[in-house]
Every structure is written in C-alpha cells, then in structure tokens.
Amino acid sequence: MPSSSKYVTCAGREIHYTEWGAQHAPTVIAWHGLARTGRDMDELAQWLADGFRVICPDTLGRGLSQWSPDPSNEYKLEFYARLAADLFDQLGIEEAHWVGTSMGGAIGTVCAGGLFQPRLQGRIRSLVINDNAPRLARPALERIRNYAGNPPAFETMAQLESFFREVYKPFGWLSDAQWRRLTETSARRLPDGRITPHYDPAMVRQFIDHPDDYDIWAHYDEVRIPVLVLRGAHSDLVLKDATDEMLTRGPGALGLTRVVEIAGCGHAPALNVPEQLDLVAGFIRQHEQAAAAKAAAAVAAA
C-alpha cells in the first residue's frame, strides 16, 4: 500500500505527516515517541491501510516538521494538543482512533480528555497507549532527558545505526531492514558533515520548563472511551503500579481500559511484528465496528 508525504500548517507551524489509505473514511492517528518520527509507524500504517486512512505526523521539532522558534512555550503537551486539534480540522477529520507511542500516548490522552482542547472532545473513538501512563518513573525520565538532550554525531550512517541499535534495544526485535529504515528516516547532516538524530535538541526544554508535564492523571480521569494500554514487560518508564491504577481510574473505573504486557520489550514496543500489529488492529477494528453500528442504529431510530 503506497503512502504520501505531505505538509500542513497547524498552530502557525509547518507539520509533516505521512498518509496511508487516503481513500478510506475511517481514520487512525498514529503518533510517535519523544525523539522519534512518524515513520516509526510504517508497519502499523501498512497493516491498517486496507481499511483505514492512517495519518502519521512528525511532531513539531522532529523529522521533517518545523522546529519551534519558541521552545519553552511550544515543546509541551498543551501545545502538542493544539497541533493535534488543528490537524483534525485541517485534514477534515471528524473522528479518529488514536495510537500513540510514549509521548504520542500522552498527547492522545490529553486530547481524549479534552481539558486542553475541548474541540477534540468526543472526536477520538478509541485510544491505544503504547508504553505510557499518567505517572512515569522519574529515573527513566531523567535517563531519556539526558540522552535526548545531547544527541551524538557520527561520521557515518553505519555508526549512527549502531548507536540506534543500542539505545533502542528495548524496542524489541527489528529486522536488519527495519533498523536501516529507522536510521535513514531519523538522520540529518550537521554543517560539518557529520550525522545526528533528526530532531531539535531543544525539545527537552519540556522537562526543564514543564517538569510535571507528564503527570496527567487529571486528563486521564476525563477520558470516556475504550483504552488499550501496552506496557513493555521490561519498561523502566511505565511501572506496573501505574498501569494497575489506570484500571481503577477514569476509563478504567468504567471498565473501558485493558492492559497488555508485551514480552521481550522495554520502552517501548516497536509495533512492528504480527503479534503486536494484530493486537492493535483488532482493538481498533472492534471499536470502529461498534461506532458504525451505533451510528446505523441512530439513523434507524431517527
């Protein structure tokens, strides 16, 4: 299934996204993690594109999206939610399912909760949170801040790939071709010709200027849609006590949250193997069918 590389202006910033299955009406937003790009979602998008339009954005300051001219005020969840709301409106998306890895899961949570962007209230049909929770382990956050805020530079792509294979080992199994694509889609040249990860190092201002930005229980408590939480079995960022609490609060208290541990992964499962893809796709298709049945019933009753 072919994809298209496109750009749109959201909140006054140019945002790049990859679109799959553009001919379909049912839509999935697939949002990547902190220092990654939307191309991490290629396998998931291909898996879904036979029945869904799949939109995979590069967050502000990542990949091919514009870097923020105001890092302290724009590299934070509230602004990312504004970008998401504008993305919905600019692309004519009335409702969508949301899959978010790490930071992308946090953005999906605050969007679904509606506290930052009331115009998104009711427009997210289901939410998949891939190794994120409303409370994250502080030591792991500090680890991520340290490596993401000081990206290394290398002479060759082979060296960059070796770095990615080591730092992203917790993603789980990736084929050699997937490691190569991950490297090639998240690399940029510096003025001196060396190669470095393709993101703005200033995006870690989020942790400095907004140290509690990922404490989002208040947002999760407002969510009223089905939620699938994937936790890497060896994750040091999302601890089991946090996912246990997710089962008793917000959508969990309504019986709408399910937690699944992914064996062989830490932070965060790459969503690139059939077992993980079937799990996510099955959840989305189940709730797309439920939404379609509800809409048909409403029409019949009118």
C-alpha positions as CSV (number, residue, x, y, z in Angstrom):
1,M,0.0,0.0,0.0
2,P,1.7,3.3,-1.1
3,S,2.0,6.3,1.2
4,S,2.2,10.0,0.6
5,S,4.4,12.6,2.2
6,K,2.5,15.8,3.0
7,Y,2.7,19.1,4.9
8,V,0.0,21.1,6.7
9,T,0.1,24.3,8.8
10,C,-1.1,23.7,12.4
11,A,-1.0,26.5,15.1
12,G,1.1,28.5,12.7
13,R,3.8,25.8,12.3
14,E,4.5,23.5,9.3
15,I,3.9,19.9,10.3
16,H,4.9,17.0,8.1
17,Y,2.9,13.8,8.0
18,T,2.7,10.5,6.1
19,E,-0.7,9.4,4.9
20,W,-1.7,5.9,4.1
21,G,-5.0,4.6,2.8
22,A,-6.2,8.0,1.8
23,Q,-9.3,6.6,0.0
24,H,-10.8,5.4,3.3
25,A,-13.1,7.3,5.6
26,P,-12.3,5.6,9.0
27,T,-9.2,7.3,10.3
28,V,-6.4,6.4,12.6
29,I,-3.9,9.0,14.0
30,A,-0.6,7.2,14.8
31,W,1.7,9.4,16.8
32,H,5.4,8.6,17.6
33,G,7.5,8.9,20.7
34,L,9.7,11.7,22.1
35,A,12.8,11.7,19.9
36,R,11.4,9.7,17.0
37,T,9.4,10.4,13.8
38,G,6.2,9.4,12.3
39,R,8.0,6.8,10.1
40,D,8.2,4.6,13.1
41,M,4.5,3.8,12.4
42,D,5.1,2.5,8.9
43,E,4.4,-1.2,9.8
44,L,1.2,-0.3,11.7
45,A,0.0,2.0,8.9
46,Q,0.6,-0.7,6.3
47,W,-1.3,-3.2,8.5
48,L,-4.3,-0.9,8.7
49,A,-4.3,0.8,5.3
50,D,-6.6,-1.8,3.7
51,G,-9.5,-0.3,5.6
52,F,-8.3,2.9,7.3
53,R,-6.9,6.3,6.4
54,V,-3.7,6.4,8.6
55,I,-2.1,9.8,9.5
56,C,1.4,9.6,11.0
57,P,2.6,13.1,11.9
58,D,6.1,14.3,12.8
59,T,5.8,16.3,16.0
60,L,7.0,19.9,16.0
61,G,10.8,19.8,16.2
62,R,11.1,16.2,14.9
63,G,11.7,14.7,11.5
64,L,10.6,16.9,8.6
65,S,8.3,19.2,10.7
66,Q,9.4,22.7,11.5
67,W,11.5,23.4,14.6
68,S,9.8,25.6,17.2
69,P,11.0,29.3,17.4
70,D,9.7,29.3,20.9
71,P,10.9,26.1,22.6
72,S,10.0,26.9,26.2
73,N,6.3,27.6,25.3
74,E,5.8,25.1,22.4
75,Y,7.6,21.9,23.4
76,K,4.9,20.8,25.8
77,L,1.8,18.6,25.8
78,E,-0.6,21.6,25.8
79,F,0.8,22.9,22.5
80,Y,1.0,19.5,21.0
81,A,-2.7,19.1,21.7
82,R,-3.3,22.3,19.9
83,L,-1.3,21.0,16.9
84,A,-3.4,17.8,17.0
85,A,-6.7,19.7,17.1
86,D,-5.6,21.8,14.1
87,L,-4.5,18.7,12.3
88,F,-8.0,17.2,12.7
89,D,-9.6,20.4,11.4
90,Q,-7.1,21.0,8.6
91,L,-7.5,17.4,7.3
92,G,-11.2,17.3,7.7
93,I,-11.1,14.5,10.3
94,E,-14.4,14.4,12.2
95,E,-13.4,11.4,14.4
96,A,-10.4,9.1,14.6
97,H,-8.9,6.3,16.5
98,W,-5.6,7.2,18.2
99,V,-2.4,5.1,18.6
100,G,0.4,6.8,20.5
101,T,3.8,5.5,21.5
102,S,5.3,7.1,24.6
103,M,4.9,10.8,24.2
104,G,2.4,10.1,21.4
105,G,0.3,8.2,24.0
106,A,0.5,11.2,26.4
107,I,-0.7,13.5,23.6
108,G,-3.5,11.2,22.8
109,T,-4.5,11.1,26.5
110,V,-4.7,14.8,26.9
111,C,-6.5,15.1,23.6
112,A,-9.1,12.5,24.5
113,G,-9.6,14.1,27.9
114,G,-10.5,17.4,26.3
115,L,-9.1,19.7,29.1
116,F,-6.6,21.3,26.8
117,Q,-8.6,21.2,23.6
118,P,-12.4,21.0,24.2
119,R,-12.9,20.9,20.4
120,L,-11.5,17.4,20.4
121,Q,-14.0,16.2,23.0
122,G,-15.8,13.2,21.5
123,R,-13.7,13.1,18.3
124,I,-11.4,10.3,19.4
125,R,-13.2,7.0,19.2
126,S,-10.6,4.7,20.9
127,L,-7.1,5.2,22.3
128,V,-4.1,2.9,22.2
129,I,-1.3,4.0,24.6
130,N,2.0,2.3,23.9
131,D,4.2,2.3,27.0
132,N,2.9,5.5,28.5
133,A,0.9,6.2,31.7
134,P,-0.3,9.2,33.6
135,R,2.6,8.7,36.0
136,L,6.1,7.9,34.7
137,A,9.1,6.7,36.6
138,R,11.4,9.7,37.4
139,P,14.7,7.9,37.0
140,A,13.7,6.8,33.5
141,L,12.6,10.3,32.6
142,E,15.9,11.6,33.6
143,R,17.7,9.0,31.5
144,I,15.6,9.9,28.5
145,R,16.2,13.6,29.1
146,N,20.0,13.1,29.3
147,Y,20.4,11.1,26.1
148,A,17.8,13.1,24.1
149,G,19.1,16.5,25.1
150,N,22.7,15.7,24.0
151,P,22.3,13.8,20.7
152,P,25.7,12.4,19.4
153,A,27.1,13.0,16.0
154,F,28.8,10.4,13.8
155,E,30.9,10.3,10.7
156,T,28.9,7.5,9.0
157,M,25.4,6.1,8.8
158,A,26.8,2.8,10.0
159,Q,27.9,4.4,13.2
160,L,24.5,6.1,13.7
161,E,22.7,2.8,13.1
162,S,24.9,1.1,15.7
163,F,24.0,3.8,18.2
164,F,20.3,3.4,17.5
165,R,20.5,-0.4,17.8
166,E,22.0,0.1,21.3
167,V,19.8,2.9,22.6
168,Y,16.6,1.5,21.2
169,K,17.3,-2.1,22.1
170,P,14.2,-2.0,24.4
171,F,12.0,-1.6,21.3
172,G,12.4,-5.4,20.9
173,W,13.1,-7.3,17.7
174,L,13.6,-5.4,14.5
175,S,14.8,-6.9,11.2
176,D,18.0,-5.5,9.7
177,A,15.9,-3.7,7.1
178,Q,13.8,-2.1,9.8
179,W,16.9,-0.9,11.7
180,R,18.2,0.5,8.4
181,R,15.0,2.3,7.7
182,L,14.7,3.6,11.3
183,T,18.2,5.1,10.9
184,E,17.7,6.6,7.4
185,T,14.4,8.2,8.4
186,S,15.7,9.8,11.6
187,A,19.1,11.2,10.5
188,R,20.2,14.7,9.5
189,R,23.6,16.2,8.4
190,L,25.2,18.8,10.6
191,P,27.1,21.8,8.9
192,D,30.4,19.9,9.4
193,G,29.0,16.9,7.5
194,R,28.5,14.6,10.5
195,I,25.2,12.7,11.0
196,T,23.0,13.2,14.1
197,P,19.4,12.2,15.0
198,H,16.8,14.2,13.2
199,Y,15.2,16.3,16.0
200,D,15.6,19.6,17.7
201,P,17.7,19.1,20.9
202,A,15.7,22.0,22.5
203,M,12.7,19.8,22.6
204,V,14.0,18.6,26.0
205,R,13.0,22.1,27.3
206,Q,9.7,20.3,28.1
207,F,11.4,18.5,31.0
208,I,13.1,21.7,32.3
209,D,10.4,24.3,31.8
210,H,7.5,21.9,32.5
211,P,8.9,19.3,34.9
212,D,5.4,17.9,35.7
213,D,4.1,17.9,32.1
214,Y,3.7,14.1,32.1
215,D,1.8,13.9,35.3
216,I,-1.6,13.7,33.5
217,W,-4.0,11.9,35.9
218,A,-6.4,14.8,35.6
219,H,-6.6,14.3,31.9
220,Y,-6.8,10.5,32.0
221,D,-9.7,10.8,34.6
222,E,-11.7,12.7,31.9
223,V,-11.3,10.0,29.2
224,R,-14.6,8.2,28.4
225,I,-13.6,6.0,25.5
226,P,-12.1,2.5,25.2
227,V,-8.4,2.4,26.0
228,L,-5.8,-0.3,25.3
229,V,-2.6,0.1,27.2
230,L,0.5,-1.7,26.0
231,R,3.3,-2.0,28.5
232,G,6.8,-3.3,27.6
233,A,7.3,-6.1,30.1
234,H,10.8,-4.7,30.9
235,S,9.8,-1.0,30.8
236,D,11.6,1.2,33.3
237,L,9.4,4.2,32.4
238,V,5.9,2.7,32.9
239,L,5.8,0.7,36.1
240,K,3.2,-1.9,36.9
241,D,1.7,0.2,39.7
242,A,0.8,2.9,37.3
243,T,-0.9,0.6,34.8
244,D,-2.7,-1.1,37.8
245,E,-4.0,2.4,38.8
246,M,-5.2,3.0,35.2
247,L,-7.5,0.1,35.6
248,T,-9.3,1.8,38.6
249,R,-9.5,5.4,37.4
250,G,-11.0,7.3,34.5
251,P,-12.0,4.9,31.7
252,G,-10.6,2.1,33.9
253,A,-13.3,2.7,36.5
254,L,-15.9,2.3,33.7
255,G,-14.4,-1.0,32.6
256,L,-13.1,0.6,29.4
257,T,-9.3,0.1,29.9
258,R,-7.4,-3.0,29.1
259,V,-3.7,-3.5,29.9
260,V,-1.5,-5.9,28.0
261,E,2.2,-6.6,28.7
262,I,4.4,-7.1,25.7
263,A,7.1,-9.7,26.3
264,G,10.6,-9.1,25.2
265,C,10.3,-5.3,25.1
266,G,11.1,-2.4,27.4
267,H,10.4,1.1,26.4
268,A,8.7,1.0,24.0
269,P,7.4,-1.9,21.8
270,A,8.1,-1.1,18.2
271,L,4.7,-2.1,16.9
272,N,6.4,-3.9,14.0
273,V,5.7,-7.6,14.4
274,P,2.4,-9.5,13.7
275,E,1.6,-10.2,17.3
276,Q,1.7,-6.5,18.2
277,L,0.1,-5.4,15.0
278,D,-2.8,-7.8,15.3
279,L,-3.4,-6.7,18.9
280,V,-3.6,-3.1,18.0
281,A,-5.5,-3.5,14.7
282,G,-8.0,-5.9,16.3
283,F,-8.8,-3.3,19.0
284,I,-9.3,-0.5,16.5
285,R,-11.4,-2.6,14.2
286,Q,-13.6,-3.8,17.1
287,H,-14.3,-0.2,18.1
288,E,-14.7,1.1,14.6
289,Q,-17.4,-1.6,14.1
290,A,-19.1,-0.6,17.3
291,A,-19.1,3.0,16.3
292,A,-20.5,2.2,12.9
293,A,-23.3,0.0,14.5
294,K,-24.2,2.8,16.9
295,A,-24.4,5.3,14.0
296,A,-26.6,3.0,12.0
297,A,-28.9,2.5,15.0
298,A,-29.2,6.2,15.4
299,V,-30.1,6.7,11.8
300,A,-32.7,3.9,12.0
301,A,-34.2,5.5,15.1
302,A,-34.5,9.0,13.6
